[in-house]
């Protein structure tokens, strides 16, 4: 129960931060990014083992690709 309350507070702060962005588009993109990262972490927790390793490798490849630009 504690984790659900903590996640709800995190998403509430995310919405507040999104409304304080310079443009509505930046706020929307920020919310989508937070939801995407949360979804990837949820899949990592939901599918431990080989599937979790595959998700981790894909996420690391994406981060490293972004860093090389």
Secondary structure, 3 states (H helix, E strand, C coil): CHHHHHHHHHHHHHHHHHHCCCCHHHHHHHHHHHHHHHHHHHHHHHCCCHHHHHHHHHHHHHHHHHHCC
